[in-house]
Amino acid sequence: MKAAELRTMSAEELESKLKDLKAELFNLRFQHAINQLDNPHKMTEVKHDIARVMTVLQEMKKEA
């Protein structure tokens, strides 16, 4: 997910996206703990996506 894509979304959409990403990260951590995670790099990607969403949300709050 690119930051440019996130900037086109509304604050409500970003909040719901953040919630979904955090849930996905929780599930990935659980899979990793019981050694069922196929692609461990996916955890890193999700963490980066969470950071991007949070950054865009902070930018929106700063503008307002």
Biotite code that builds the C-alpha atoms (Angstrom):
import biotite.structure as struc

atoms = struc.array([
    struc.Atom([0.000, 0.000, 0.000], chain_id="A", res_id=1, res_name="MET", atom_name="CA", element="C"),
    struc.Atom([1.343, 3.387, -0.982], chain_id="A", res_id=2, res_name="LYS", atom_name="CA", element="C"),
    struc.Atom([1.039, 6.584, 1.029], chain_id="A", res_id=3, res_name="ALA", atom_name="CA", element="C"),
    struc.Atom([-0.476, 8.327, -2.012], chain_id="A", res_id=4, res_name="ALA", atom_name="CA", element="C"),
    struc.Atom([-3.341, 5.815, -1.977], chain_id="A", res_id=5, res_name="GLU", atom_name="CA", element="C"),
    struc.Atom([-3.894, 6.452, 1.714], chain_id="A", res_id=6, res_name="LEU", atom_name="CA", element="C"),
    struc.Atom([-4.022, 10.219, 1.285], chain_id="A", res_id=7, res_name="ARG", atom_name="CA", element="C"),
    struc.Atom([-7.067, 9.860, -0.985], chain_id="A", res_id=8, res_name="THR", atom_name="CA", element="C"),
    struc.Atom([-9.012, 8.092, 1.793], chain_id="A", res_id=9, res_name="MET", atom_name="CA", element="C"),
    struc.Atom([-11.108, 9.825, 4.429], chain_id="A", res_id=10, res_name="SER", atom_name="CA", element="C"),
    struc.Atom([-10.227, 9.793, 8.122], chain_id="A", res_id=11, res_name="ALA", atom_name="CA", element="C"),
    struc.Atom([-12.970, 7.265, 8.868], chain_id="A", res_id=12, res_name="GLU", atom_name="CA", element="C"),
    struc.Atom([-11.716, 4.931, 6.154], chain_id="A", res_id=13, res_name="GLU", atom_name="CA", element="C"),
    struc.Atom([-8.181, 5.238, 7.501], chain_id="A", res_id=14, res_name="LEU", atom_name="CA", element="C"),
    struc.Atom([-9.339, 4.427, 11.024], chain_id="A", res_id=15, res_name="GLU", atom_name="CA", element="C"),
    struc.Atom([-11.112, 1.294, 9.804], chain_id="A", res_id=16, res_name="SER", atom_name="CA", element="C"),
    struc.Atom([-8.066, 0.335, 7.717], chain_id="A", res_id=17, res_name="LYS", atom_name="CA", element="C"),
    struc.Atom([-5.854, 0.758, 10.787], chain_id="A", res_id=18, res_name="LEU", atom_name="CA", element="C"),
    struc.Atom([-8.160, -1.467, 12.822], chain_id="A", res_id=19, res_name="LYS", atom_name="CA", element="C"),
    struc.Atom([-8.084, -4.150, 10.106], chain_id="A", res_id=20, res_name="ASP", atom_name="CA", element="C"),
    struc.Atom([-4.297, -4.007, 9.835], chain_id="A", res_id=21, res_name="LEU", atom_name="CA", element="C"),
    struc.Atom([-3.861, -4.351, 13.595], chain_id="A", res_id=22, res_name="LYS", atom_name="CA", element="C"),
    struc.Atom([-6.171, -7.373, 13.591], chain_id="A", res_id=23, res_name="ALA", atom_name="CA", element="C"),
    struc.Atom([-4.189, -8.884, 10.719], chain_id="A", res_id=24, res_name="GLU", atom_name="CA", element="C"),
    struc.Atom([-0.923, -8.305, 12.581], chain_id="A", res_id=25, res_name="LEU", atom_name="CA", element="C"),
    struc.Atom([-2.368, -10.015, 15.658], chain_id="A", res_id=26, res_name="PHE", atom_name="CA", element="C"),
    struc.Atom([-3.328, -13.033, 13.565], chain_id="A", res_id=27, res_name="ASN", atom_name="CA", element="C"),
    struc.Atom([0.105, -13.141, 11.936], chain_id="A", res_id=28, res_name="LEU", atom_name="CA", element="C"),
    struc.Atom([1.812, -13.022, 15.327], chain_id="A", res_id=29, res_name="ARG", atom_name="CA", element="C"),
    struc.Atom([-0.398, -15.857, 16.525], chain_id="A", res_id=30, res_name="PHE", atom_name="CA", element="C"),
    struc.Atom([0.447, -17.943, 13.441], chain_id="A", res_id=31, res_name="GLN", atom_name="CA", element="C"),
    struc.Atom([4.139, -17.173, 13.945], chain_id="A", res_id=32, res_name="HIS", atom_name="CA", element="C"),
    struc.Atom([3.969, -18.311, 17.569], chain_id="A", res_id=33, res_name="ALA", atom_name="CA", element="C"),
    struc.Atom([2.569, -21.705, 16.638], chain_id="A", res_id=34, res_name="ILE", atom_name="CA", element="C"),
    struc.Atom([4.904, -22.070, 13.609], chain_id="A", res_id=35, res_name="ASN", atom_name="CA", element="C"),
    struc.Atom([2.189, -21.948, 10.953], chain_id="A", res_id=36, res_name="GLN", atom_name="CA", element="C"),
    struc.Atom([3.268, -18.714, 9.291], chain_id="A", res_id=37, res_name="LEU", atom_name="CA", element="C"),
    struc.Atom([4.237, -19.333, 5.659], chain_id="A", res_id=38, res_name="ASP", atom_name="CA", element="C"),
    struc.Atom([5.732, -15.916, 4.893], chain_id="A", res_id=39, res_name="ASN", atom_name="CA", element="C"),
    struc.Atom([7.358, -14.168, 7.888], chain_id="A", res_id=40, res_name="PRO", atom_name="CA", element="C"),
    struc.Atom([8.060, -11.092, 5.729], chain_id="A", res_id=41, res_name="HIS", atom_name="CA", element="C"),
    struc.Atom([4.301, -10.444, 5.711], chain_id="A", res_id=42, res_name="LYS", atom_name="CA", element="C"),
    struc.Atom([4.541, -9.314, 9.350], chain_id="A", res_id=43, res_name="MET", atom_name="CA", element="C"),
    struc.Atom([7.047, -6.624, 8.372], chain_id="A", res_id=44, res_name="THR", atom_name="CA", element="C"),
    struc.Atom([4.857, -5.465, 5.495], chain_id="A", res_id=45, res_name="GLU", atom_name="CA", element="C"),
    struc.Atom([1.821, -5.141, 7.768], chain_id="A", res_id=46, res_name="VAL", atom_name="CA", element="C"),
    struc.Atom([3.842, -3.200, 10.361], chain_id="A", res_id=47, res_name="LYS", atom_name="CA", element="C"),
    struc.Atom([4.974, -0.780, 7.659], chain_id="A", res_id=48, res_name="HIS", atom_name="CA", element="C"),
    struc.Atom([1.401, -0.376, 6.420], chain_id="A", res_id=49, res_name="ASP", atom_name="CA", element="C"),
    struc.Atom([0.271, 0.417, 9.974], chain_id="A", res_id=50, res_name="ILE", atom_name="CA", element="C"),
    struc.Atom([2.986, 3.051, 10.243], chain_id="A", res_id=51, res_name="ALA", atom_name="CA", element="C"),
    struc.Atom([1.945, 4.587, 6.911], chain_id="A", res_id=52, res_name="ARG", atom_name="CA", element="C"),
    struc.Atom([-1.702, 4.800, 7.942], chain_id="A", res_id=53, res_name="VAL", atom_name="CA", element="C"),
    struc.Atom([-0.784, 6.358, 11.285], chain_id="A", res_id=54, res_name="MET", atom_name="CA", element="C"),
    struc.Atom([1.482, 8.884, 9.556], chain_id="A", res_id=55, res_name="THR", atom_name="CA", element="C"),
    struc.Atom([-1.245, 9.950, 7.119], chain_id="A", res_id=56, res_name="VAL", atom_name="CA", element="C"),
    struc.Atom([-3.740, 10.253, 9.989], chain_id="A", res_id=57, res_name="LEU", atom_name="CA", element="C"),
    struc.Atom([-1.324, 12.502, 11.898], chain_id="A", res_id=58, res_name="GLN", atom_name="CA", element="C"),
    struc.Atom([-0.820, 14.651, 8.796], chain_id="A", res_id=59, res_name="GLU", atom_name="CA", element="C"),
    struc.Atom([-4.593, 15.040, 8.463], chain_id="A", res_id=60, res_name="MET", atom_name="CA", element="C"),
    struc.Atom([-4.942, 16.038, 12.098], chain_id="A", res_id=61, res_name="LYS", atom_name="CA", element="C"),
    struc.Atom([-2.115, 18.530, 11.778], chain_id="A", res_id=62, res_name="LYS", atom_name="CA", element="C"),
    struc.Atom([-3.751, 20.186, 8.752], chain_id="A", res_id=63, res_name="GLU", atom_name="CA", element="C"),
    struc.Atom([-7.087, 20.579, 10.505], chain_id="A", res_id=64, res_name="ALA", atom_name="CA", element="C"),
])
